[in-house]
Amino acid sequence: MSAVESLPLRGVRPVPGASVRHARSLRPSRVNWLTPAWLAVIAALALSWVGIEAIATSDPSRSIRQAVFLVVALMASAALVAAPERLLRRIAWPALIASIALLVFVLLPGVPEWLVRPRNGSRRWINLGFSDFQPSEIAKIAWVLVMADWLRRDDDHRRLPGLIVIFAITLAPLGLILVEPDLGTSLLFVPALLAMVLAAGARKRHLVSLLLLGAIAAPLSYPFLRPHQRERIDALVAQLQGDDRFSRDIGFQADRAMTIAGAGELWGVGRDRARALVVNNGLPEEHNDMVFSMVACRWGLVGGLGVCAALLLLTAGGLATAAASRDPFLRLVVVGVTSMLAAQAIVNLGMNVGLLPVTGMTLPFVSYGGSSLVVSWMMVGLILGAGLRRPRLFERPSFEFA
């Protein structure tokens, strides 16, 4: 500053607090209300309403419980919207460690059955008395937070050894969930990880190499699958070939789901007739894994396409939010949760229309279940929280590499 600039101006009296107000006027608003994250919120609300109505088709009491779960889910989502980025990074590793400990707990042989009761040969749920809690659902969010924090720190993931370390960390929750067994949930980690490392600037040739290795290794893993998992794959292959010999056995659930969905035709058959069709055809898990078949039966092809459109809107809102975010941690979190929700929806829809084997995968926001609904809405809360956060004035853009 020159001597002239340092001299006070005659006749000009400083106004107390003027510099503070001036600085505040130059500071942009801390909240970005015009964010594409609202698209994800709108889509999630529509899907949640469809889920409650679809569940009420066969079991009104379950739909009431689902509405209560929705209230809890919205409160959990609001808490994550308000959570600062620093807090999310701080709780990432403790949350993942706690979720891994719970995943180990459900697999311990000495745990009493009233606390961890096996269902359909799987040990996934902890009985809380008022509801069941599924640790694998919390593990998904904790893992996304850890991966986002890990990838934002340096560029090790741009080298093949760094990618191997990241895949090794992912194997901890993925392997435990696979042992439960829960093949569907464990598979969600793979597309989410690929999407996150790609968004973090990983080299495409490294990812292509890993994908080719996975494509080669996948058929080789067939002999190591459990008997019922191999039978479901065999039933799917037979069904695609026009062979219906499994339709009364391991392929019964998929066969009934396609029958119920096709009965809806274009506009659906309405609530009462849809309930009668589901009961008379004995559709298993109509409120959970096969809820999309219920939607297609009650509201027809139009209703099914509406659900697909809402899922696409949610995915588009999440990806647009990630693209607009300049914070590397939040960008990766949004990419991770959005890709997980999209992959989960694709697997569930594929199950219901007979394009993928039945793996026990729920449809986000639509299927019955407190853990699934709460965690899905927590993911939407992370998307909205990232979208509402306006970037700082001089914030460095994310993942710029030479």
C-alpha positions in Angstrom: 0.0 0.0 0.0 1.4 3.5 -0.9 1.6 6.4 1.4 -1.2 8.2 -0.4 -3.5 5.1 -0.1 -2.7 4.9 3.6 -3.8 8.5 4.3 -7.4 8.9 5.6 -9.8 10.9 3.4 -10.9 14.2 4.7 -14.5 14.6 5.4 -15.2 10.9 5.3 -16.1 9.3 8.5 -15.9 5.5 8.7 -19.1 3.7 9.4 -18.9 1.1 12.1 -19.3 -2.4 10.7 -19.2 -1.2 7.1 -16.3 -3.4 6.0 -18.0 -6.4 7.6 -21.2 -5.8 5.8 -19.4 -5.2 2.5 -17.6 -8.5 2.9 -20.8 -10.2 3.6 -22.4 -8.7 0.5 -19.6 -10.1 -1.6 -20.0 -13.6 -0.1 -22.4 -15.8 -2.0 -25.2 -17.6 -0.3 -24.1 -20.7 1.5 -27.1 -22.6 0.1 -27.7 -23.4 -3.5 -31.4 -23.9 -3.7 -31.5 -24.3 -7.5 -29.8 -27.8 -7.5 -30.7 -30.8 -9.6 -30.7 -32.8 -6.4 -34.4 -31.9 -6.0 -35.0 -34.2 -9.0 -33.8 -37.1 -6.9 -36.0 -36.1 -4.0 -39.1 -35.8 -6.1 -38.4 -39.2 -7.7 -37.8 -40.8 -4.3 -41.1 -39.4 -2.9 -43.0 -40.7 -5.9 -41.4 -44.1 -5.6 -42.1 -44.3 -1.9 -45.8 -43.5 -2.5 -46.0 -46.1 -5.2 -44.4 -48.6 -2.8 -46.9 -48.0 0.0 -49.8 -48.3 -2.4 -48.4 -51.5 -4.0 -47.8 -53.1 -0.6 -51.4 -52.3 0.4 -52.6 -54.3 -2.6 -51.8 -57.6 -0.8 -51.3 -56.5 2.9 -52.7 -53.2 4.2 -51.1 -53.7 7.6 -47.6 -53.9 6.0 -48.4 -50.7 4.1 -49.1 -48.9 7.4 -45.7 -50.1 8.7 -44.1 -48.9 5.5 -45.6 -45.5 6.0 -44.1 -45.4 9.5 -40.7 -46.4 8.1 -41.0 -43.6 5.6 -41.4 -41.0 8.4 -38.2 -42.4 10.1 -36.5 -42.5 6.7 -37.3 -38.8 6.0 -35.9 -37.8 9.4 -32.7 -39.8 8.8 -32.4 -38.2 5.4 -32.8 -34.7 6.8 -30.1 -35.3 9.4 -27.6 -36.2 6.6 -28.7 -33.1 4.6 -27.6 -31.0 7.5 -24.5 -32.9 8.3 -21.3 -31.0 7.4 -18.7 -32.5 5.1 -16.1 -32.6 7.9 -18.4 -34.7 10.0 -19.1 -37.1 7.2 -15.4 -37.6 6.7 -14.7 -38.0 10.4 -17.3 -40.8 10.9 -16.6 -42.7 7.7 -14.0 -45.2 9.0 -15.7 -45.7 12.4 -19.0 -46.4 10.7 -17.4 -48.9 8.3 -15.6 -50.7 11.2 -18.8 -50.8 13.2 -20.7 -52.2 10.2 -18.1 -54.8 9.5 -18.3 -55.9 13.2 -22.0 -56.3 12.9 -21.6 -58.3 9.7 -19.3 -60.6 11.6 -21.8 -60.7 14.5 -24.7 -62.0 12.4 -22.4 -64.9 11.1 -21.3 -66.1 14.6 -22.7 -69.6 15.2 -23.3 -69.0 19.0 -25.7 -66.0 18.6 -29.2 -67.0 19.7 -31.9 -67.3 17.1 -34.2 -64.8 18.7 -31.6 -62.2 18.0 -30.3 -63.3 14.6 -32.9 -65.6 13.0 -31.9 -67.3 9.7 -34.4 -66.7 6.8 -34.4 -68.7 3.7 -30.9 -70.0 4.7 -29.5 -66.5 5.1 -28.3 -64.7 8.3 -28.7 -61.1 7.4 -31.0 -59.5 10.1 -30.7 -58.5 13.7 -34.0 -58.5 15.7 -34.5 -55.1 17.4 -37.9 -56.1 18.8 -39.9 -53.4 16.9 -38.2 -54.1 13.6 -35.3 -56.0 11.9 -32.0 -54.3 11.2 -29.8 -55.3 8.2 -26.2 -54.4 8.8 -25.3 -54.8 5.1 -27.5 -51.7 4.4 -25.5 -49.5 6.7 -22.3 -51.0 5.3 -23.1 -49.6 1.9 -23.2 -46.0 3.0 -20.2 -46.4 5.3 -18.2 -47.9 2.5 -19.1 -45.1 0.1 -17.9 -42.5 2.6 -14.6 -44.3 3.2 -14.0 -44.7 -0.5 -14.8 -41.1 -1.2 -12.4 -40.0 1.6 -9.7 -42.4 0.4 -9.9 -41.4 -3.3 -9.9 -37.6 -2.6 -6.6 -37.7 -0.7 -4.1 -38.5 -3.6 -3.8 -39.9 -7.0 -2.7 -43.5 -6.2 -5.8 -44.8 -7.9 -4.4 -43.6 -11.2 -1.9 -46.4 -10.9 -2.7 -50.1 -11.1 -1.3 -51.0 -7.6 -3.4 -48.2 -6.1 -6.5 -49.7 -7.6 -5.6 -53.1 -6.2 -5.4 -51.6 -2.7 -8.9 -50.1 -3.1 -10.4 -53.4 -4.3 -8.7 -55.1 -1.4 -10.5 -52.7 1.1 -13.8 -53.3 -0.7 -13.4 -57.1 -0.2 -13.9 -56.8 3.6 -17.6 -55.8 3.5 -18.3 -57.5 0.2 -16.9 -60.9 1.3 -18.8 -60.9 4.6 -22.1 -60.0 2.8 -21.4 -62.8 0.3 -21.0 -65.3 3.1 -24.4 -64.5 4.7 -25.2 -65.3 1.8 -26.5 -62.1 0.0 -25.2 -62.3 -3.5 -27.3 -59.4 -4.7 -26.2 -56.8 -2.2 -22.5 -57.9 -2.5 -22.6 -57.3 -6.3 -23.7 -53.7 -5.7 -20.2 -52.7 -4.5 -18.6 -53.5 -7.9 -20.4 -50.9 -10.1 -20.3 -48.3 -7.4 -16.5 -48.8 -7.0 -16.0 -48.6 -10.8 -18.1 -45.4 -11.0 -16.2 -43.8 -8.1 -12.7 -44.5 -9.3 -13.7 -43.4 -12.8 -15.1 -40.1 -11.4 -11.9 -39.7 -9.4 -9.7 -39.8 -12.5 -8.6 -43.4 -12.7 -7.1 -44.4 -16.0 -9.6 -46.1 -18.3 -7.1 -48.7 -19.5 -6.6 -49.9 -16.0 -10.3 -50.2 -15.4 -10.8 -52.0 -18.7 -8.0 -54.5 -17.8 -9.8 -55.2 -14.4 -13.1 -55.6 -16.1 -11.7 -58.1 -18.6 -10.2 -60.0 -15.7 -13.6 -60.0 -14.0 -15.3 -61.1 -17.1 -12.9 -64.1 -17.4 -13.1 -64.9 -13.7 -16.9 -64.8 -13.5 -17.7 -68.0 -15.3 -14.9 -69.7 -13.3 -16.7 -68.9 -10.1 -19.7 -70.9 -11.0 -18.5 -74.1 -9.3 -17.9 -72.2 -6.1 -21.5 -70.8 -5.8 -24.0 -72.3 -3.4 -26.3 -75.0 -4.8 -29.4 -72.8 -4.9 -27.4 -70.0 -6.6 -26.3 -72.4 -9.3 -29.8 -73.7 -9.7 -31.2 -70.2 -10.1 -28.7 -69.5 -12.9 -29.6 -72.8 -14.5 -33.3 -71.9 -14.3 -32.7 -68.5 -15.9 -30.8 -70.1 -18.8 -33.5 -72.7 -19.3 -36.2 -70.0 -19.2 -34.4 -67.9 -21.9 -34.2 -71.0 -24.0 -37.9 -71.7 -23.7 -37.5 -74.6 -21.3 -40.0 -74.4 -18.4 -38.9 -77.5 -16.5 -37.8 -75.3 -13.6 -41.1 -73.3 -13.4 -42.5 -75.4 -10.6 -39.2 -75.7 -8.7 -36.4 -73.2 -8.3 -37.8 -71.0 -11.1 -41.3 -70.8 -9.6 -40.8 -67.3 -8.1 -39.5 -65.8 -11.4 -42.3 -67.6 -13.4 -45.0 -66.3 -11.1 -43.6 -62.8 -11.2 -43.7 -62.6 -15.0 -47.2 -64.0 -15.0 -48.5 -61.5 -12.6 -46.7 -58.6 -14.3 -48.1 -59.7 -17.7 -51.6 -59.9 -16.4 -51.7 -56.1 -15.9 -51.4 -55.6 -19.7 -51.4 -51.8 -20.6 -53.5 -50.0 -18.0 -53.6 -52.6 -15.1 -56.4 -54.5 -13.5 -57.0 -52.4 -10.4 -56.4 -53.1 -6.7 -59.0 -55.8 -6.0 -58.3 -57.9 -9.0 -54.5 -57.6 -8.5 -54.9 -58.8 -5.0 -56.9 -61.9 -6.2 -54.3 -62.6 -8.9 -51.4 -62.5 -6.4 -53.2 -64.7 -3.9 -54.4 -67.3 -6.4 -51.1 -67.5 -8.2 -49.1 -67.7 -4.9 -46.5 -65.1 -5.8 -43.7 -65.3 -3.2 -42.3 -62.1 -1.7 -44.9 -60.0 -3.5 -44.3 -57.1 -1.1 -40.5 -57.3 -1.2 -38.4 -58.7 -4.0 -41.3 -59.0 -6.5 -43.1 -55.7 -5.7 -42.5 -54.5 -9.3 -44.7 -57.3 -10.6 -47.4 -56.1 -8.2 -47.0 -52.6 -9.6 -47.2 -53.8 -13.2 -50.3 -55.9 -12.4 -52.2 -53.2 -10.7 -51.2 -50.2 -12.9 -50.2 -52.1 -16.1 -47.3 -51.3 -18.5 -47.9 -47.6 -18.0 -47.4 -47.9 -14.2 -44.3 -50.0 -14.7 -42.8 -47.5 -17.1 -43.7 -44.8 -14.7 -41.6 -46.5 -12.0 -38.7 -46.9 -14.5 -39.0 -43.2 -15.4 -38.9 -42.2 -11.7 -35.7 -44.3 -11.2 -34.1 -42.7 -14.3 -35.0 -39.2 -12.9 -33.4 -40.1 -9.6 -30.3 -41.3 -11.3 -30.1 -38.2 -13.6 -30.6 -35.9 -10.6 -27.8 -37.6 -8.7 -25.4 -37.6 -11.6 -26.2 -33.9 -12.4 -25.5 -33.0 -8.8 -22.2 -34.8 -8.9 -21.2 -33.0 -12.1 -22.1 -29.6 -10.5 -20.2 -30.3 -7.3 -16.6 -29.0 -7.0 -15.9 -30.6 -3.7 -14.0 -33.9 -4.5 -15.4 -35.8 -1.4 -19.0 -34.8 -1.9 -18.8 -35.5 -5.6 -17.6 -39.0 -5.1 -20.2 -39.7 -2.3 -22.9 -38.7 -4.7 -21.5 -40.8 -7.5 -21.2 -43.8 -5.2 -24.7 -43.7 -3.7 -26.3 -42.9 -7.1 -24.6 -45.8 -8.8 -25.6 -48.1 -6.0 -29.3 -47.1 -6.2 -29.2 -47.4 -10.0 -27.5 -50.8 -9.9 -29.9 -52.1 -7.3 -32.9 -51.0 -9.3 -31.5 -52.6 -12.5 -31.0 -56.0 -10.7 -34.5 -55.9 -9.2 -36.2 -55.0 -12.4 -34.2 -57.7 -14.3 -35.4 -60.3 -11.7 -39.0 -59.3 -12.1 -39.0 -59.5 -15.9 -37.0 -62.7 -16.2 -33.7 -61.2 -17.5 -31.6 -61.8 -14.4 -31.6 -64.6 -11.8 -33.5 -64.1 -8.5 -31.0 -62.8 -5.9 -33.3 -61.4 -3.2 -32.6 -57.8 -4.2 -35.2 -55.1 -3.2 -36.4 -52.3 -5.3 -35.2 -49.0 -3.8 -38.0 -47.0 -2.1 -40.7 -49.4 -3.3 -40.0 -52.7 -1.6 -41.2 -53.4 1.9 -38.6 -53.1 4.6 -37.4 -50.6 7.2 -33.6 -51.0 6.7 -33.8 -50.7 2.9 -36.2 -47.7 2.9 -34.2 -45.8 5.6 -30.8 -46.3 3.9 -32.2 -45.4 0.5 -33.5 -42.2 1.8 -30.2 -41.6 3.6 -28.5 -41.8 0.2 -30.9 -39.2 -1.1 -30.1 -37.1 1.9 -26.4 -37.2 0.9 -27.3 -36.2 -2.7 -29.4 -33.3 -1.5 -26.8 -32.2 1.0 -24.1 -32.1 -1.6 -26.4 -30.2 -4.0 -27.4 -27.6 -1.5 -23.8 -26.8 -0.6 -22.6 -23.9 -2.7 -18.9 -24.1 -3.6 -16.5 -21.7 -2.0 -15.4 -18.7 -4.0 -11.8 -19.9 -4.6 -12.4 -23.6 -4.3 -10.1 -25.7 -6.5 -11.8 -27.9 -9.1 -12.0 -31.6 -8.4 -9.5 -34.1 -9.8 -7.4 -32.1 -12.2 -4.4 -34.1 -13.4 -1.7 -33.2 -15.8 
